[in-house]
Amino acid sequence: MELNTEIKISTDPIFRRISKVMPEMEWKIHAPLIHKINKLKKEKNALILAHNYQTPEIYHGIADFAADSLALAIEASKTKADIIVMCGVHFMAETAKLMSPNKKVLLPDMDAGCSLSSSITGEDVRLLKKKYPNVPVVSYVNTSADVKAETDVCCTSANAVKVVESLGVEKVIFLPDEYLAKYVASKTSVEIVSWKGTCMVHEQFTAKEINEIKELNPGIVVIAHPECPPDVIDAADFAGSTSGMSDYVKKNQPKKVMMVTECSMSDNVQVENPNVQFIRPCNLCPHMKKITLPKILDCLEKENNEIIIPNNLMHRARLSVERMASIGR
């Protein structure tokens, strides 16, 4: 599809908004796809949800709602759309299905996984529960429906500490991110039994790298995700969830900032904070980058890649996510 007058008129406002992070030559490829997707989603009464790690042409170009995992789960539960297209990874699409079991939930690429989600199974959780009887299980939302079904309450990085403390117990099993578990343990007196899972994006950062960036950029503010190793968090000026990081930049407007997280996060936050200079040593999530405009269009046209969750898992898994949503941030 060529960039004709109709497409140009409908997409120019989007390009003007994101032109600081996207070259015009690249935009010419994206604009016709964005135009077609935005028309098709209206025709099909489809809602497009996008995680903060999606690229700007998806995040700003076609998403009806773009946010962190917790907000996406809540939005999925409220929608009146017939179809939900999740621009994120598999566990996010499963979570959307759990929150809207009667909706058709589509994932543009079924191979868009997560190193944390793949690090643990429902059977692993059952074995842990036998080892630690009567100890409640808190699972990060970055887990499969199979794991969520064995979980008392889910959490995100935005509300992990609040969720743990809401249980009013002395010990919890916290799964599967060992670094997020250490972060939570540093913020609460509750004893944390953790798992050896890690995020393949955040575990690559090092304190040495952070300190070198600070030396080269005097006055820079470094904000890190709590999935990072503890020494990285210690080297940072602030640690928080994706929503927390974005809110920090909006509120404080640092002259220069480094976001220690997935690459597209900086691009998306920069669009909303044009006066902040972003320094971008970052790591790409290969799973998030499997989601592209052509795949989204194909998925929406054919209504394929539908998320199906067995009935025996649906109710139990949904309860743990609903409890998370009720606790909030």
N, C-alpha and C positions, 0 to 999 in steps of 0.2 A: 504494500500500500504506500503510495506517494504522499508527501507532505503537502496536500492541497489546501485551498483557502479555508474550507470548513474545519479541517483538522488544526490548522494553524490558529484560527480564531478560538477554538475550544481549548487548546492546550497552551497557548502563549502565557496565560496567567500563572500556570504551574511552572513553566520554564523561567519566567522572571523571578519567581520565588527561589528556585534552586540553582540559578545560573552561576552562583559563586562556587558551587561544588561540582558542576557538570559542564563540560565543554559543549559548544553548540553543535559540533559535528556528531557527538554522541547522542545529543538530544534528538536529532533528526531521525535516528533509528528508533528511539523510544516513542516519540510522539504519536505516530499512527497506531501503535499497539495500545497506548494509553487511551486514545480516543475510542477505539473499538471496544476495549474492555469496559470503559465507563458507560458506553451505550448499552452493551450487552447485560451488564449487571442490573440496570434499571428495567430492561425488558423481562429479565428472569426473577426480579425481586430477590437479588442476591446481595449479601453483605460481605464485604472484603475486610478481613482483619489482618493487621500486619504487626509483627513484633518490631521492637526498636532496632534490631540488627538487620532489618531488611534495607536494601539499597534505596537511595533517594527517589528513583523513578517509581518504585513501588510504594514506599512510605508516604511520599508527598503527592504522587501522581494518581494512584488508584484506590488507596486505602480509605475506607469509610471511617475506620477507627484504628489508630496506631498507638501502641502502648507496651507496657511490660506484661509478663505472664498473668499476674493477678488481675489487672484491669481487663485483659482480653477474656479471661474466664468469666468475669462478671458481665461483660458486654455480651458474650455469647448466650448467657442465661436470659438476657432481657430482649433480645432481638425478635422482631415480628417477620423477619425475612424468611423466605422458603429455603434458601440455600446459604450456607456459610462457606466461604473460601478462606482457608487459613494460610496466610503467607508467613510461614514459620516452619517449625519442624514437627515431626510426627507426634510427639507427646502433647504438643499444643493443640493439634487437630483432635486428638483423642479427648483432651480436656474440654474442648468446645463441644464435642459430641456428648460427653457426660453431662454438661450443663444444659444442652438442648437436645435431648435424646430423640425428639420427634422431627428434628430438622435434618436435611441432607447436608452433611459436612464433607467438604472436598479438600484434598491436599494436592497441590500442583505436582509434587514429586514425592512418591511414596518412599524413596530412598533418603529423604531428608531426615536423618536421625539425630542422635545426641550421644556423646561419649558418656555422659552421666547416666542417661536412661539405659544404655546398653550395659552398664557396669553391674546391674543388679536385677534379679528376677523375683517373682512372687515366692518361689520356693526358697530363695535366700532369706527372705523376710520371715517366712514360716519357721525356718531353722533358728533365726535370731530370737524369735518369740519363745521358742522352746528353751533356749539358753537363758533368756531373761524373762521369766514368766511374770505377768502382771505389770510389766513395764510398757507404758504407752509408746506407740510408734508415730514419729513425725517424719513424713517423707516430703522432700523437696518436690515441687510440682514437676520438675524435670525427671519424671519417672513414667513408666508404662501404666496402663490401666490395671494390669495384673498386679503391680506393686501397690498401686493406690487402693486396690481392693483389700489388701492386707494391712492398710494404714488406718490409724485412728483419726489423724488430721493432717492435711497437706499444709505446705507453707511456700512462700516465695522468699527471695532474699530481702524483699521489702518488709516482710512481717515475721521473719523466722524467730526472732527473739520474743516477740509478742505472743506468737503461737505457743512456743515452748513454755513460757511463763503462765499462759492461760490455763494450763493443765493442772497447776497447783500440786505438782509432785516433785520428789527429790531427784528422780532419774528419768531420762527419756532415751529411747533409741532414735537417733537422728540420721536419716539416710538421704542420698548416698554420697554427698560431697564432703570429703574429709576436711577441706579447707573452710567451707562454709560452717561446718560443725565446730572447727576451732574458733572461728570468729564468734559464733553464738556462745560458745563456752566462755569466751573472754568477756562477754556482756551479761552473763547470768550466773547465779550460784547453783543452778540445776546441773547435776552430773550428766554429761553427754556420752552416750555410747555411739561411736561413729562407724562408718564404713569407708573402704578405701577407693571410693570413686573420685574422679577429678574431671574438670572441664578442660578439653583439649585446647581451648583458646586461652583461658586464663592461667593455666598452669605453666605456660611458656614464658610468662613475664618473670623478671628477676629484679631483686633489689639493686643489683649492680647497674642494670640498665636504667632504672629510675634515677639513681644518684647521678649517673652520667648525664642524663637529660637535664637534671637540675643544675649541674655545673655549667652546661652549655647555654642554659636559658635562665639567667638570674631572675628571680621573682615569679617564675612559673608556678602555677598551682597544679598539683597532681592529685587526681581523684581516681580511686580504684574500686573495682567490684570485689565484694567479699568472697567470691570464688577464687580469688588470687591467693598465692601462698602467703603465709603470715608475715614473712620478711618484706614482701611487696607492700602489704597493707601498712606495716610499720613505717615504711619509707614514704608513703603517700601522705598528703595533707588531709584527705577526707576519704572515707570508704562508705559506699552505699549501693543500693540496687540500681538498675538502669533508670528507674523513675527518680530515685534519690539523686543520682548523678546529674540528670537533666535538670531537676529542680534546683540543685546547688548552683549550677551555671546561671540559670535564669535569675536567681535571687541575688547572687554575689557579683555577677558580671566581671570575673577576673580578666585582666588584660591579656593574659596568656595562660592556656590550660592544656593539660594532657589527660585524656580519659583512658585509663588502663583497662581496656575492654575490647570488644569486637570493633573492627574498623568502621563499619557503616554508622555506628552510633555517633561518632564525631561529626560525620557529614550531616546527619539528620539534626543534631543539636545545633550545629553551626548555622543552618538555614534559619533557625529561630532566634539566633543570637549573633547577628552579623558584626557586632562590634568586638567580639571576642576572637582572639587568634588561637587556633587549635594546632598544637604540635602533634603529629600523627605517627609516631612509632606504635604500631598496633598489630593485632593478629586477626586474620580472616577466619571465620567459621566456614569450613567447606560445606557443611550441611545447609546452613542458611543460604549460601550462595547457589545452591541447587534450585532455589526458587527464582524464576525469571519471568519476565513479561510474556514471552511466547508460551511457556508452560502454563501460566495462569490463564491465558486466552484459550488454549487448547482444552484445559480442564473445565473451564466454564462453558465452552461450546458443546463439549461432549458429555459433560456432567459425569466424568469418570473419576477414578481415584477416590471413591467414597470410603469414608471411615466407618467400619462396622465393628461394634463391640458386642461380644456374646452377652446374652441376657443374664447369665449367672455371674458376670462381673459387673455389669452396668450399675446395679443398685448400690452394691458395696463400695465400688470405686467412687461413685458420685457423692456418697455421703461424706467422704474425706475431703473432697473439693468444696462441697457446700459449707462444711465447717470452717474451712480456710476463708471462704468468701465472707462468712458471717462475722469473723474476727476482724477482717479489714486490715488496714495498714498499721 
